[in-house]
Amino acid sequence: MTKATIVKMPNTKQFEFGGLNLQLRLDGKSIIAIEKRLDESLMGLFVNGQGGFKLPATNKLLVVLQGANQTSRVSDSDLVNAFERFVEAGNTTFDLFNAIQELLDEAGFFGKDKKENEATNGESLDNEPEALSELL
């Protein structure tokens, strides 16, 4: 399937993976299915028992891909074969990890970014008064 014939589903992240064009979305149903299949939380993939960072096993990353995938008829064996092609094309497991991390970030697993332009009630440190008398 060429890029020109792919219809992007709403609220999905398109990911080209070893010849597959996946459309990924982490919604409540997919998160529960992934965690049930992994027998651990999605955050548990990245954090060890002592609170330190860990790189998850590749098979666990593929489970996340499978669970988040919204594209029809993509089996586990299709993902394994796509992973082989992904690596043969010069990509690494860390590239796959980064794609999964972006997906989790977009789903809000690492917290939401605060907007730079938060309400300040008209106050700003950028607009300092010119003279001390303006404060009185």
KEDO-733289 format. One record per atom (N, C-alpha, C): residue number from 1; atom name; x, y, z; residue in one letter. Coordinates in nm, 4 decimals, always signed. Example, Ala and Ser with C-alpha at 12.3 -4.5 7.8 and 13.67 -1.06 7.14 Angstrom:
> n | atom | east | north | up | res
> 1 | N | +1.3190 | -0.5690 | +0.7800 | a
> 1 | CA | +1.2300 | -0.4500 | +0.7800 | a
> 1 | C | +1.3200 | -0.3300 | +0.7800 | a
> 2 | N | +1.2850 | -0.2250 | +0.7080 | s
> 2 | CA | +1.3670 | -0.1060 | +0.7140 | s
> 2 | C | +1.2900 | +0.0030 | +0.7870 | s
//
This chain:
> n | atom | east | north | up | res
> 1 | N | +0.0850 | -0.1176 | +0.0000 | m
> 1 | CA | +0.0000 | +0.0000 | +0.0000 | m
> 1 | C | +0.0892 | +0.1234 | +0.0000 | m
> 2 | N | +0.0673 | +0.2107 | -0.0940 | t
> 2 | CA | +0.1496 | +0.3304 | -0.1033 | t
> 2 | C | +0.0965 | +0.4383 | -0.0114 | t
> 3 | N | +0.1824 | +0.5349 | +0.0180 | k
> 3 | CA | +0.1431 | +0.6455 | +0.1046 | k
> 3 | C | +0.0226 | +0.7198 | +0.0480 | k
> 4 | N | +0.0153 | +0.7306 | -0.0847 | a
> 4 | CA | -0.0924 | +0.8056 | -0.1477 | a
> 4 | C | -0.2282 | +0.7401 | -0.1237 | a
> 5 | N | -0.2321 | +0.6076 | -0.1041 | t
> 5 | CA | -0.3586 | +0.5387 | -0.0861 | t
> 5 | C | -0.3941 | +0.5156 | +0.0605 | t
> 6 | N | -0.3104 | +0.5606 | +0.1519 | i
> 6 | CA | -0.3357 | +0.5420 | +0.2937 | i
> 6 | C | -0.4258 | +0.6545 | +0.3430 | i
> 7 | N | -0.5353 | +0.6155 | +0.4065 | v
> 7 | CA | -0.6250 | +0.7140 | +0.4651 | v
> 7 | C | -0.5910 | +0.7212 | +0.6131 | v
> 8 | N | -0.5517 | +0.8394 | +0.6585 | k
> 8 | CA | -0.5131 | +0.8562 | +0.7984 | k
> 8 | C | -0.6372 | +0.8601 | +0.8855 | k
> 9 | N | -0.6399 | +0.7735 | +0.9839 | m
> 9 | CA | -0.7510 | +0.7707 | +1.0781 | m
> 9 | C | -0.7331 | +0.8855 | +1.1768 | m
> 10 | N | -0.8441 | +0.9423 | +1.2255 | p
> 10 | CA | -0.8330 | +1.0526 | +1.3210 | p
> 10 | C | -0.7671 | +1.0083 | +1.4513 | p
> 11 | N | -0.6922 | +1.0997 | +1.5101 | n
> 11 | CA | -0.6259 | +1.0768 | +1.6400 | n
> 11 | C | -0.5298 | +0.9589 | +1.6389 | n
> 12 | N | -0.4670 | +0.9339 | +1.5268 | t
> 12 | CA | -0.3688 | +0.8261 | +1.5202 | t
> 12 | C | -0.2338 | +0.8827 | +1.4788 | t
> 13 | N | -0.1308 | +0.8054 | +1.5104 | k
> 13 | CA | +0.0060 | +0.8392 | +1.4706 | k
> 13 | C | +0.0457 | +0.7379 | +1.3638 | k
> 14 | N | +0.0798 | +0.7864 | +1.2465 | q
> 14 | CA | +0.1208 | +0.6962 | +1.1394 | q
> 14 | C | +0.2659 | +0.6554 | +1.1615 | q
> 15 | N | +0.2930 | +0.5269 | +1.1451 | f
> 15 | CA | +0.4270 | +0.4744 | +1.1688 | f
> 15 | C | +0.4577 | +0.3703 | +1.0619 | f
> 16 | N | +0.5605 | +0.3980 | +0.9808 | e
> 16 | CA | +0.6047 | +0.3023 | +0.8802 | e
> 16 | C | +0.7060 | +0.2102 | +0.9457 | e
> 17 | N | +0.6742 | +0.0818 | +0.9419 | f
> 17 | CA | +0.7529 | -0.0158 | +1.0168 | f
> 17 | C | +0.7770 | -0.1395 | +0.9325 | f
> 18 | N | +0.8970 | -0.1499 | +0.8786 | g
> 18 | CA | +0.9350 | -0.2679 | +0.8022 | g
> 18 | C | +0.8401 | -0.3030 | +0.6906 | g
> 19 | N | +0.7925 | -0.2034 | +0.6185 | g
> 19 | CA | +0.7015 | -0.2271 | +0.5071 | g
> 19 | C | +0.5546 | -0.2206 | +0.5455 | g
> 20 | N | +0.5240 | -0.2138 | +0.6734 | l
> 20 | CA | +0.3859 | -0.1982 | +0.7190 | l
> 20 | C | +0.3586 | -0.0514 | +0.7466 | l
> 21 | N | +0.2409 | -0.0078 | +0.7128 | n
> 21 | CA | +0.1975 | +0.1282 | +0.7455 | n
> 21 | C | +0.0965 | +0.1166 | +0.8581 | n
> 22 | N | +0.1440 | +0.1387 | +0.9787 | l
> 22 | CA | +0.0600 | +0.1243 | +1.0973 | l
> 22 | C | +0.0021 | +0.2586 | +1.1365 | l
> 23 | N | -0.1174 | +0.2543 | +1.1900 | q
> 23 | CA | -0.1794 | +0.3731 | +1.2471 | q
> 23 | C | -0.2010 | +0.3411 | +1.3943 | q
> 24 | N | -0.1295 | +0.4138 | +1.4783 | l
> 24 | CA | -0.1234 | +0.3818 | +1.6202 | l
> 24 | C | -0.2045 | +0.4810 | +1.7029 | l
> 25 | N | -0.2740 | +0.4271 | +1.8019 | r
> 25 | CA | -0.3474 | +0.5114 | +1.8957 | r
> 25 | C | -0.3582 | +0.4362 | +2.0282 | r
> 26 | N | -0.3257 | +0.5051 | +2.1349 | l
> 26 | CA | -0.3408 | +0.4473 | +2.2681 | l
> 26 | C | -0.4659 | +0.5068 | +2.3317 | l
> 27 | N | -0.5742 | +0.4323 | +2.3241 | d
> 27 | CA | -0.6950 | +0.4731 | +2.3941 | d
> 27 | C | -0.7134 | +0.3801 | +2.5135 | d
> 28 | N | -0.8155 | +0.4016 | +2.5917 | g
> 28 | CA | -0.8356 | +0.3226 | +2.7129 | g
> 28 | C | -0.8418 | +0.1735 | +2.6876 | g
> 29 | N | -0.9149 | +0.1331 | +2.5849 | k
> 29 | CA | -0.9309 | -0.0087 | +2.5543 | k
> 29 | C | -0.7973 | -0.0726 | +2.5150 | k
> 30 | N | -0.7198 | -0.0028 | +2.4319 | s
> 30 | CA | -0.5917 | -0.0590 | +2.3881 | s
> 30 | C | -0.4910 | -0.0646 | +2.5027 | s
> 31 | N | -0.4929 | +0.0355 | +2.5905 | i
> 31 | CA | -0.4013 | +0.0354 | +2.7052 | i
> 31 | C | -0.4297 | -0.0838 | +2.7949 | i
> 32 | N | -0.5576 | -0.1079 | +2.8238 | i
> 32 | CA | -0.5941 | -0.2218 | +2.9089 | i
> 32 | C | -0.5535 | -0.3530 | +2.8441 | i
> 33 | N | -0.5765 | -0.3666 | +2.7130 | a
> 33 | CA | -0.5396 | -0.4899 | +2.6427 | a
> 33 | C | -0.3881 | -0.5118 | +2.6441 | a
> 34 | N | -0.3120 | -0.4053 | +2.6220 | i
> 34 | CA | -0.1652 | -0.4162 | +2.6219 | i
> 34 | C | -0.1159 | -0.4566 | +2.7606 | i
> 35 | N | -0.1648 | -0.3893 | +2.8636 | e
> 35 | CA | -0.1194 | -0.4197 | +3.0004 | e
> 35 | C | -0.1586 | -0.5610 | +3.0417 | e
> 36 | N | -0.2740 | -0.6070 | +2.9989 | k
> 36 | CA | -0.3157 | -0.7441 | +3.0294 | k
> 36 | C | -0.2222 | -0.8443 | +2.9611 | k
> 37 | N | -0.1904 | -0.8166 | +2.8370 | r
> 37 | CA | -0.1026 | -0.9071 | +2.7616 | r
> 37 | C | +0.0394 | -0.9081 | +2.8180 | r
> 38 | N | +0.0878 | -0.7911 | +2.8612 | l
> 38 | CA | +0.2235 | -0.7817 | +2.9160 | l
> 38 | C | +0.2305 | -0.8241 | +3.0624 | l
> 39 | N | +0.1180 | -0.8230 | +3.1300 | d
> 39 | CA | +0.1089 | -0.8494 | +3.2741 | d
> 39 | C | +0.1898 | -0.7474 | +3.3539 | d
> 40 | N | +0.1912 | -0.6239 | +3.3037 | e
> 40 | CA | +0.2521 | -0.5108 | +3.3740 | e
> 40 | C | +0.2008 | -0.3817 | +3.3124 | e
> 41 | N | +0.2179 | -0.2733 | +3.3849 | s
> 41 | CA | +0.1718 | -0.1438 | +3.3339 | s
> 41 | C | +0.2644 | -0.0954 | +3.2233 | s
> 42 | N | +0.2125 | -0.0052 | +3.1424 | l
> 42 | CA | +0.2970 | +0.0524 | +3.0373 | l
> 42 | C | +0.4139 | +0.1294 | +3.0972 | l
> 43 | N | +0.3914 | +0.1969 | +3.2082 | m
> 43 | CA | +0.5022 | +0.2677 | +3.2737 | m
> 43 | C | +0.6045 | +0.1686 | +3.3266 | m
> 44 | N | +0.5597 | +0.0509 | +3.3672 | g
> 44 | CA | +0.6509 | -0.0526 | +3.4159 | g
> 44 | C | +0.7490 | -0.1001 | +3.3103 | g
> 45 | N | +0.7172 | -0.0759 | +3.1844 | l
> 45 | CA | +0.8108 | -0.1119 | +3.0776 | l
> 45 | C | +0.9386 | -0.0291 | +3.0844 | l
> 46 | N | +0.9269 | +0.0931 | +3.1360 | f
> 46 | CA | +1.0376 | +0.1879 | +3.1304 | f
> 46 | C | +1.1033 | +0.2156 | +3.2646 | f
> 47 | N | +1.0405 | +0.1701 | +3.3723 | v
> 47 | CA | +1.0910 | +0.1993 | +3.5063 | v
> 47 | C | +1.1126 | +0.0678 | +3.5804 | v
> 48 | N | +1.2331 | +0.0491 | +3.6359 | n
> 48 | CA | +1.2602 | -0.0729 | +3.7117 | n
> 48 | C | +1.2100 | -0.0594 | +3.8549 | n
> 49 | N | +1.2249 | -0.1623 | +3.9340 | g
> 49 | CA | +1.1758 | -0.1646 | +4.0712 | g
> 49 | C | +1.2351 | -0.0579 | +4.1610 | g
> 50 | N | +1.3530 | -0.0081 | +4.1284 | q
> 50 | CA | +1.4172 | +0.0956 | +4.2086 | q
> 50 | C | +1.3871 | +0.2361 | +4.1560 | q
> 51 | N | +1.3011 | +0.2456 | +4.0560 | g
> 51 | CA | +1.2648 | +0.3759 | +4.0015 | g
> 51 | C | +1.3568 | +0.4255 | +3.8923 | g
> 52 | N | +1.4530 | +0.3429 | +3.8523 | g
> 52 | CA | +1.5449 | +0.3821 | +3.7457 | g
> 52 | C | +1.4899 | +0.3487 | +3.6082 | g
> 53 | N | +1.5487 | +0.4072 | +3.5073 | f
> 53 | CA | +1.5086 | +0.3863 | +3.3693 | f
> 53 | C | +1.5561 | +0.2502 | +3.3207 | f
> 54 | N | +1.4751 | +0.1832 | +3.2392 | k
> 54 | CA | +1.5181 | +0.0588 | +3.1752 | k
> 54 | C | +1.4657 | +0.0560 | +3.0322 | k
> 55 | N | +1.5375 | -0.0104 | +2.9463 | l
> 55 | CA | +1.4978 | -0.0287 | +2.8070 | l
> 55 | C | +1.4211 | -0.1601 | +2.7976 | l
> 56 | N | +1.2942 | -0.1566 | +2.7562 | p
> 56 | CA | +1.2153 | -0.2797 | +2.7512 | p
> 56 | C | +1.2652 | -0.3759 | +2.6438 | p
> 57 | N | +1.2321 | -0.5016 | +2.6628 | a
> 57 | CA | +1.2653 | -0.6044 | +2.5638 | a
> 57 | C | +1.1901 | -0.5755 | +2.4337 | a
> 58 | N | +1.2500 | -0.6128 | +2.3221 | t
> 58 | CA | +1.1910 | -0.5867 | +2.1918 | t
> 58 | C | +1.0542 | -0.6524 | +2.1777 | t
> 59 | N | +1.0379 | -0.7751 | +2.2290 | n
> 59 | CA | +0.9082 | -0.8407 | +2.2153 | n
> 59 | C | +0.7985 | -0.7617 | +2.2879 | n
> 60 | N | +0.8327 | -0.6947 | +2.3969 | k
> 60 | CA | +0.7352 | -0.6124 | +2.4685 | k
> 60 | C | +0.7009 | -0.4870 | +2.3878 | k
> 61 | N | +0.7987 | -0.4309 | +2.3192 | l
> 61 | CA | +0.7719 | -0.3155 | +2.2334 | l
> 61 | C | +0.6795 | -0.3552 | +2.1187 | l
> 62 | N | +0.6985 | -0.4758 | +2.0665 | l
> 62 | CA | +0.6118 | -0.5239 | +1.9589 | l
> 62 | C | +0.4694 | -0.5476 | +2.0088 | l
> 63 | N | +0.4541 | -0.5897 | +2.1332 | v
> 63 | CA | +0.3209 | -0.6052 | +2.1926 | v
> 63 | C | +0.2521 | -0.4690 | +2.2012 | v
> 64 | N | +0.3266 | -0.3653 | +2.2379 | v
> 64 | CA | +0.2695 | -0.2304 | +2.2433 | v
> 64 | C | +0.2271 | -0.1867 | +2.1032 | v
> 65 | N | +0.3111 | -0.2120 | +2.0037 | l
> 65 | CA | +0.2756 | -0.1781 | +1.8656 | l
> 65 | C | +0.1474 | -0.2499 | +1.8242 | l
> 66 | N | +0.1410 | -0.3792 | +1.8520 | q
> 66 | CA | +0.0243 | -0.4580 | +1.8137 | q
> 66 | C | -0.1010 | -0.4047 | +1.8827 | q
> 67 | N | -0.0913 | -0.3730 | +2.0099 | g
> 67 | CA | -0.2068 | -0.3245 | +2.0840 | g
> 67 | C | -0.2523 | -0.1857 | +2.0431 | g
> 68 | N | -0.1586 | -0.1017 | +2.0039 | a
> 68 | CA | -0.1921 | +0.0352 | +1.9647 | a
> 68 | C | -0.2316 | +0.0451 | +1.8183 | a
> 69 | N | -0.2037 | -0.0580 | +1.7416 | n
> 69 | CA | -0.2292 | -0.0551 | +1.5983 | n
> 69 | C | -0.3788 | -0.0543 | +1.5681 | n
> 70 | N | -0.4193 | +0.0379 | +1.4831 | q
> 70 | CA | -0.5587 | +0.0479 | +1.4405 | q
> 70 | C | -0.5775 | -0.0009 | +1.2971 | q
> 71 | N | -0.4690 | -0.0462 | +1.2336 | t
> 71 | CA | -0.4741 | -0.0953 | +1.0967 | t
> 71 | C | -0.5231 | -0.2398 | +1.0980 | t
> 72 | N | -0.6143 | -0.2724 | +1.0109 | s
> 72 | CA | -0.6726 | -0.4073 | +1.0077 | s
> 72 | C | -0.5742 | -0.5126 | +0.9603 | s
> 73 | N | -0.5957 | -0.6324 | +1.0098 | r
> 73 | CA | -0.5269 | -0.7541 | +0.9623 | r
> 73 | C | -0.3760 | -0.7511 | +0.9755 | r
> 74 | N | -0.3246 | -0.7038 | +1.0860 | v
> 74 | CA | -0.1812 | -0.7094 | +1.1117 | v
> 74 | C | -0.1614 | -0.8029 | +1.2302 | v
> 75 | N | -0.1029 | -0.9185 | +1.2034 | s
> 75 | CA | -0.0854 | -1.0204 | +1.3065 | s
> 75 | C | +0.0481 | -1.0034 | +1.3786 | s
> 76 | N | +0.0641 | -1.0801 | +1.4850 | d
> 76 | CA | +0.1923 | -1.0802 | +1.5562 | d
> 76 | C | +0.3046 | -1.1229 | +1.4631 | d
> 77 | N | +0.2808 | -1.2255 | +1.3825 | s
> 77 | CA | +0.3869 | -1.2716 | +1.2914 | s
> 77 | C | +0.4191 | -1.1650 | +1.1866 | s
> 78 | N | +0.3186 | -1.0872 | +1.1443 | d
> 78 | CA | +0.3448 | -0.9764 | +1.0517 | d
> 78 | C | +0.4389 | -0.8749 | +1.1160 | d
> 79 | N | +0.4161 | -0.8474 | +1.2446 | l
> 79 | CA | +0.5016 | -0.7515 | +1.3154 | l
> 79 | C | +0.6437 | -0.8046 | +1.3330 | l
> 80 | N | +0.6574 | -0.9336 | +1.3613 | v
> 80 | CA | +0.7909 | -0.9930 | +1.3757 | v
> 80 | C | +0.8654 | -0.9835 | +1.2427 | v
> 81 | N | +0.7985 | -1.0169 | +1.1333 | n
> 81 | CA | +0.8617 | -1.0071 | +1.0007 | n
> 81 | C | +0.8954 | -0.8624 | +0.9667 | n
> 82 | N | +0.8069 | -0.7701 | +1.0022 | a
> 82 | CA | +0.8327 | -0.6281 | +0.9777 | a
> 82 | C | +0.9514 | -0.5814 | +1.0606 | a
> 83 | N | +0.9635 | -0.6328 | +1.1832 | f
> 83 | CA | +1.0775 | -0.5956 | +1.2667 | f
> 83 | C | +1.2080 | -0.6416 | +1.2029 | f
> 84 | N | +1.2084 | -0.7623 | +1.1452 | e
> 84 | CA | +1.3291 | -0.8104 | +1.0764 | e
> 84 | C | +1.3654 | -0.7166 | +0.9625 | e
> 85 | N | +1.2670 | -0.6761 | +0.8833 | r
> 85 | CA | +1.2924 | -0.5823 | +0.7727 | r
> 85 | C | +1.3356 | -0.4456 | +0.8256 | r
> 86 | N | +1.2784 | -0.4020 | +0.9358 | f
> 86 | CA | +1.3115 | -0.2748 | +1.0001 | f
> 86 | C | +1.4590 | -0.2726 | +1.0383 | f
> 87 | N | +1.5065 | -0.3808 | +1.0993 | v
> 87 | CA | +1.6469 | -0.3905 | +1.1406 | v
> 87 | C | +1.7380 | -0.4051 | +1.0189 | v
> 88 | N | +1.6955 | -0.4857 | +0.9205 | e
> 88 | CA | +1.7760 | -0.5037 | +0.7994 | e
> 88 | C | +1.7934 | -0.3730 | +0.7223 | e
> 89 | N | +1.6972 | -0.2807 | +0.7386 | a
> 89 | CA | +1.7033 | -0.1513 | +0.6708 | a
> 89 | C | +1.7954 | -0.0536 | +0.7434 | a
> 90 | N | +1.8607 | -0.0994 | +0.8518 | g
> 90 | CA | +1.9559 | -0.0144 | +0.9220 | g
> 90 | C | +1.9019 | +0.0504 | +1.0480 | g
> 91 | N | +1.7783 | +0.0215 | +1.0842 | n
> 91 | CA | +1.7214 | +0.0750 | +1.2073 | n
> 91 | C | +1.7645 | -0.0112 | +1.3258 | n
> 92 | N | +1.7441 | +0.0411 | +1.4439 | t
> 92 | CA | +1.7832 | -0.0322 | +1.5640 | t
> 92 | C | +1.6627 | -0.0482 | +1.6567 | t
> 93 | N | +1.6799 | -0.1300 | +1.7588 | t
> 93 | CA | +1.5738 | -0.1447 | +1.8584 | t
> 93 | C | +1.5525 | -0.0123 | +1.9315 | t
> 94 | N | +1.6557 | +0.0690 | +1.9400 | f
> 94 | CA | +1.6404 | +0.1996 | +2.0048 | f
> 94 | C | +1.5517 | +0.2909 | +1.9206 | f
> 95 | N | +1.5561 | +0.2777 | +1.7874 | d
> 95 | CA | +1.4657 | +0.3540 | +1.7007 | d
> 95 | C | +1.3206 | +0.3145 | +1.7281 | d
> 96 | N | +1.2977 | +0.1854 | +1.7450 | l
> 96 | CA | +1.1639 | +0.1371 | +1.7788 | l
> 96 | C | +1.1225 | +0.1891 | +1.9160 | l
> 97 | N | +1.2137 | +0.1848 | +2.0107 | f
> 97 | CA | +1.1875 | +0.2368 | +2.1445 | f
> 97 | C | +1.1467 | +0.3841 | +2.1382 | f
> 98 | N | +1.2178 | +0.4640 | +2.0592 | n
> 98 | CA | +1.1864 | +0.6069 | +2.0475 | n
> 98 | C | +1.0466 | +0.6281 | +1.9898 | n
> 99 | N | +1.0075 | +0.5475 | +1.8919 | a
> 99 | CA | +0.8740 | +0.5595 | +1.8333 | a
> 99 | C | +0.7664 | +0.5274 | +1.9373 | a
> 100 | N | +0.7894 | +0.4234 | +2.0168 | i
> 100 | CA | +0.6941 | +0.3860 | +2.1223 | i
> 100 | C | +0.6889 | +0.4964 | +2.2284 | i
> 101 | N | +0.8043 | +0.5509 | +2.2625 | q
> 101 | CA | +0.8093 | +0.6579 | +2.3630 | q
> 101 | C | +0.7314 | +0.7804 | +2.3142 | q
> 102 | N | +0.7438 | +0.8159 | +2.1861 | e
> 102 | CA | +0.6673 | +0.9275 | +2.1301 | e
> 102 | C | +0.5176 | +0.9003 | +2.1377 | e
> 103 | N | +0.4790 | +0.7768 | +2.1099 | l
> 103 | CA | +0.3382 | +0.7383 | +2.1172 | l
> 103 | C | +0.2854 | +0.7534 | +2.2596 | l
> 104 | N | +0.3624 | +0.7069 | +2.3562 | l
> 104 | CA | +0.3227 | +0.7192 | +2.4959 | l
> 104 | C | +0.3190 | +0.8654 | +2.5398 | l
> 105 | N | +0.4136 | +0.9429 | +2.4906 | d
> 105 | CA | +0.4180 | +1.0853 | +2.5237 | d
> 105 | C | +0.2931 | +1.1561 | +2.4707 | d
> 106 | N | +0.2567 | +1.1267 | +2.3462 | e
> 106 | CA | +0.1379 | +1.1873 | +2.2870 | e
> 106 | C | +0.0108 | +1.1464 | +2.3609 | e
> 107 | N | +0.0112 | +1.0268 | +2.4197 | a
> 107 | CA | -0.1050 | +0.9782 | +2.4944 | a
> 107 | C | -0.1076 | +1.0339 | +2.6369 | a
> 108 | N | -0.0034 | +1.1073 | +2.6767 | g
> 108 | CA | -0.0012 | +1.1708 | +2.8075 | g
> 108 | C | +0.0589 | +1.0875 | +2.9191 | g
> 109 | N | +0.1301 | +0.9810 | +2.8869 | f
> 109 | CA | +0.1881 | +0.8959 | +2.9898 | f
> 109 | C | +0.3004 | +0.9642 | +3.0667 | f
> 110 | N | +0.3668 | +1.0599 | +3.0071 | f
> 110 | CA | +0.4775 | +1.1272 | +3.0728 | f
> 110 | C | +0.4369 | +1.2665 | +3.1193 | f
> 111 | N | +0.3067 | +1.2905 | +3.1327 | g
> 111 | CA | +0.2567 | +1.4201 | +3.1758 | g
> 111 | C | +0.2327 | +1.5096 | +3.0563 | g
> 112 | N | +0.1480 | +1.6056 | +3.0757 | k
> 112 | CA | +0.1172 | +1.7026 | +2.9701 | k
> 112 | C | +0.2107 | +1.8209 | +2.9830 | k
> 113 | N | +0.2578 | +1.8720 | +2.8689 | d
> 113 | CA | +0.3410 | +1.9925 | +2.8688 | d
> 113 | C | +0.2547 | +2.1117 | +2.9044 | d
> 114 | N | +0.3060 | +2.1962 | +2.9936 | k
> 114 | CA | +0.2345 | +2.3186 | +3.0262 | k
> 114 | C | +0.2552 | +2.4172 | +2.9136 | k
> 115 | N | +0.1519 | +2.4908 | +2.8851 | k
> 115 | CA | +0.1615 | +2.5900 | +2.7797 | k
> 115 | C | +0.2545 | +2.7020 | +2.8247 | k
> 116 | N | +0.3312 | +2.7532 | +2.7287 | e
> 116 | CA | +0.4241 | +2.8614 | +2.7601 | e
> 116 | C | +0.3506 | +2.9899 | +2.7951 | e
> 117 | N | +0.2339 | +3.0103 | +2.7381 | n
> 117 | CA | +0.1601 | +3.1346 | +2.7582 | n
> 117 | C | +0.0472 | +3.1140 | +2.8588 | n
> 118 | N | +0.0800 | +3.0734 | +2.9791 | e
> 118 | CA | -0.0215 | +3.0558 | +3.0819 | e
> 118 | C | -0.0700 | +3.1921 | +3.1288 | e
> 119 | N | -0.1921 | +3.1950 | +3.1798 | a
> 119 | CA | -0.2505 | +3.3199 | +3.2275 | a
> 119 | C | -0.1677 | +3.3766 | +3.3425 | a
> 120 | N | -0.1447 | +3.5082 | +3.3384 | t
> 120 | CA | -0.0622 | +3.5727 | +3.4417 | t
> 120 | C | -0.1315 | +3.6926 | +3.5036 | t
> 121 | N | -0.2609 | +3.7111 | +3.4779 | n
> 121 | CA | -0.3343 | +3.8268 | +3.5302 | n
> 121 | C | -0.2702 | +3.9587 | +3.4880 | n
> 122 | N | -0.2144 | +3.9615 | +3.3693 | g
> 122 | CA | -0.1552 | +4.0842 | +3.3182 | g
> 122 | C | -0.0157 | +4.1125 | +3.3689 | g
> 123 | N | +0.0357 | +4.0322 | +3.4600 | e
> 123 | CA | +0.1690 | +4.0541 | +3.5145 | e
> 123 | C | +0.2713 | +3.9803 | +3.4284 | e
> 124 | N | +0.3862 | +4.0402 | +3.4149 | s
> 124 | CA | +0.4917 | +3.9772 | +3.3377 | s
> 124 | C | +0.6263 | +4.0283 | +3.3855 | s
> 125 | N | +0.7208 | +3.9394 | +3.3982 | l
> 125 | CA | +0.8551 | +3.9816 | +3.4357 | l
> 125 | C | +0.9265 | +4.0483 | +3.3190 | l
> 126 | N | +0.8734 | +4.0267 | +3.1983 | d
> 126 | CA | +0.9327 | +4.0887 | +3.0810 | d
> 126 | C | +0.9023 | +4.2383 | +3.0738 | d
> 127 | N | +0.7959 | +4.2811 | +3.1367 | n
> 127 | CA | +0.7539 | +4.4213 | +3.1312 | n
> 127 | C | +0.7807 | +4.4884 | +3.2647 | n
> 128 | N | +0.9061 | +4.5040 | +3.2984 | e
> 128 | CA | +0.9422 | +4.5666 | +3.4251 | e
> 128 | C | +0.9162 | +4.7166 | +3.4174 | e
> 129 | N | +0.8695 | +4.7756 | +3.5279 | p
> 129 | CA | +0.8477 | +4.9208 | +3.5278 | p
> 129 | C | +0.9808 | +4.9938 | +3.5094 | p
> 130 | N | +0.9720 | +5.1081 | +3.4413 | e
> 130 | CA | +1.0925 | +5.1853 | +3.4148 | e
> 130 | C | +1.1459 | +5.2539 | +3.5386 | e
> 131 | N | +1.0585 | +5.2969 | +3.6235 | a
> 131 | CA | +1.1016 | +5.3692 | +3.7435 | a
> 131 | C | +1.0329 | +5.3091 | +3.8645 | a
> 132 | N | +1.0978 | +5.3195 | +3.9781 | l
> 132 | CA | +1.0439 | +5.2661 | +4.1029 | l
> 132 | C | +0.9152 | +5.3360 | +4.1406 | l
> 133 | N | +0.8978 | +5.4598 | +4.1007 | s
> 133 | CA | +0.7779 | +5.5365 | +4.1358 | s
> 133 | C | +0.6523 | +5.4793 | +4.0708 | s
> 134 | N | +0.6657 | +5.4066 | +3.9636 | e
> 134 | CA | +0.5512 | +5.3450 | +3.8988 | e
> 134 | C | +0.4873 | +5.2371 | +3.9874 | e
> 135 | N | +0.5625 | +5.1816 | +4.0793 | l
> 135 | CA | +0.5099 | +5.0784 | +4.1664 | l
> 135 | C | +0.4217 | +5.1348 | +4.2762 | l
> 136 | N | +0.4368 | +5.2654 | +4.3089 | l
> 136 | CA | +0.3624 | +5.3259 | +4.4184 | l
> 136 | C | +0.2359 | +5.3877 | +4.3752 | l
//
